[in-house]
Amino acid sequence: MSNVIAIEGYKSRARKLLPHMPKEDGFTFIPNRFLDDLLKEDFEVEEFNEILSIFKGRAVNG
């Protein structure tokens, strides 16, 4: 259950970052601090991809 809470916390944090992030030609630059924190977690690959998919939507839809 705590893993679900952590995942939702990261997804929320990612959504809050979106308006402040630079983008260029469909690419989104994810802040290093966010990635460093995310990589310290013990998430499954599917969970990791679920969190990062929030940034993918911005890159495609810009």
Backbone bond lengths (Angstrom), bond angles and torsions (degrees), N, CA, C in turn:
res aa  C-N    CA-C-N  psi(-1)  N-CA   C-N-CA  omega(-1)  CA-C   N-CA-C  phi
1 M - - - 1.454 - - 1.528 110.97 -
2 S 1.324 116.46 -38.87 1.465 119.00 -179.54 1.524 110.99 -65.72
3 N 1.335 116.86 -28.52 1.459 120.23 177.39 1.530 110.55 -65.15
4 V 1.327 116.76 -39.19 1.464 121.39 177.89 1.522 109.89 -63.42
5 I 1.307 116.55 -41.77 1.467 121.14 178.59 1.522 110.27 -63.55
6 A 1.321 116.89 -42.86 1.466 120.72 179.22 1.527 110.94 -64.29
7 I 1.321 117.13 -41.87 1.466 121.01 179.37 1.520 110.27 -62.54
8 E 1.322 116.45 -47.46 1.465 120.30 179.45 1.529 110.95 -63.49
9 G 1.323 117.17 -34.10 1.462 120.97 176.58 1.519 111.70 -64.06
10 Y 1.316 116.70 -43.03 1.465 120.59 178.22 1.526 111.21 -68.23
11 K 1.328 117.20 -38.00 1.460 119.87 177.98 1.525 110.43 -64.51
12 S 1.309 116.67 -40.65 1.465 121.02 177.43 1.524 110.53 -64.09
13 R 1.309 115.58 -44.29 1.471 120.69 178.69 1.528 110.97 -61.43
14 A 1.325 116.86 -39.77 1.468 121.31 178.61 1.525 110.65 -64.29
15 R 1.331 116.88 -43.08 1.469 120.07 179.08 1.524 111.60 -62.86
16 K 1.322 117.09 -35.71 1.468 120.81 179.10 1.529 111.19 -69.38
17 L 1.320 117.26 -29.55 1.468 121.34 179.77 1.528 112.94 -75.91
18 L 1.316 117.15 -28.24 1.465 121.19 -172.35 1.528 115.01 -51.16
19 P 1.331 120.26 -48.08 1.470 118.51 -177.08 1.530 114.19 -65.29
20 H 1.324 117.63 -19.47 1.464 121.65 -174.59 1.526 113.52 -102.82
21 M 1.318 116.55 1.68 1.458 120.17 -174.61 1.520 111.73 -93.91
22 P 1.334 116.77 136.47 1.468 118.93 176.08 1.523 110.65 -73.02
23 K 1.303 116.04 151.11 1.466 120.15 174.10 1.516 108.21 -139.21
24 E 1.303 115.22 156.55 1.458 120.33 -177.50 1.522 109.24 -151.06
25 D 1.314 116.69 122.46 1.468 122.60 177.56 1.525 112.75 48.32
26 G 1.327 117.12 46.07 1.455 120.94 176.67 1.518 114.97 83.17
27 F 1.322 118.26 -0.33 1.457 121.53 178.01 1.519 109.23 -99.75
28 T 1.302 116.22 142.29 1.458 121.51 175.42 1.516 107.92 -112.75
29 F 1.313 116.47 134.41 1.457 121.61 179.10 1.518 108.90 -96.88
30 I 1.325 116.72 111.71 1.463 122.37 -178.53 1.523 108.03 -85.18
31 P 1.330 117.49 130.41 1.469 120.13 -178.86 1.531 112.37 -59.54
32 N 1.326 116.02 137.95 1.465 121.48 -179.95 1.516 112.13 -57.83
33 R 1.313 117.53 -38.28 1.470 120.94 -178.75 1.528 110.47 -59.62
34 F 1.334 116.37 -43.10 1.461 120.98 178.64 1.528 110.09 -62.36
35 L 1.335 116.87 -48.12 1.463 120.45 -179.70 1.527 112.17 -63.95
36 D 1.324 117.36 -39.97 1.470 120.78 178.18 1.523 110.68 -60.38
37 D 1.330 116.48 -46.10 1.464 120.66 179.30 1.526 110.95 -64.76
38 L 1.319 116.41 -42.23 1.459 121.34 -178.67 1.531 111.42 -63.05
39 L 1.323 116.55 -41.25 1.465 120.18 -178.44 1.526 113.29 -69.69
40 K 1.317 117.50 -18.31 1.465 121.12 177.64 1.524 111.95 -78.49
41 E 1.328 116.82 -14.55 1.462 121.46 -179.48 1.523 110.38 -81.10
42 D 1.320 115.09 160.53 1.462 121.30 179.65 1.531 109.24 -104.65
43 F 1.330 116.20 68.21 1.455 121.53 -178.99 1.522 110.29 -97.01
44 E 1.323 115.30 152.33 1.462 121.01 170.77 1.529 108.18 -72.67
45 V 1.312 116.55 162.42 1.462 121.15 -179.54 1.526 110.85 -58.44
46 E 1.330 117.27 -42.47 1.460 121.31 -179.52 1.523 111.18 -62.42
47 E 1.329 116.66 -39.44 1.462 121.11 179.47 1.528 110.63 -68.08
48 F 1.308 115.95 -42.21 1.460 121.90 177.76 1.531 109.99 -59.62
49 N 1.334 116.02 -46.37 1.466 120.98 179.31 1.521 111.94 -64.76
50 E 1.322 116.73 -36.31 1.464 121.07 178.16 1.527 110.87 -61.11
51 I 1.310 116.45 -41.91 1.470 121.18 179.24 1.528 110.10 -67.48
52 L 1.314 116.99 -47.49 1.467 120.49 -177.95 1.526 112.88 -69.30
53 S 1.333 117.55 -21.20 1.467 120.14 179.46 1.524 111.89 -63.22
54 I 1.308 118.08 -22.07 1.465 121.72 176.42 1.523 109.57 -61.39
55 F 1.304 117.56 -39.91 1.459 121.47 178.54 1.527 111.47 -73.14
56 K 1.310 117.21 -31.06 1.459 121.24 179.49 1.524 110.73 -62.39
57 G 1.305 117.47 -40.57 1.460 121.13 178.68 1.508 111.96 -58.41
58 R 1.302 116.63 -37.48 1.468 120.39 179.06 1.524 110.43 -69.88
59 A 1.307 117.15 -39.83 1.461 120.15 -177.98 1.532 110.75 -66.08
60 V 1.315 116.97 -37.72 1.457 120.82 -178.32 1.527 110.67 -78.56
61 N 1.340 115.75 -45.26 1.461 120.27 -174.46 1.515 113.84 -89.91
62 G 1.355 115.40 -21.55 1.437 122.86 178.28 1.455 114.13 38.20
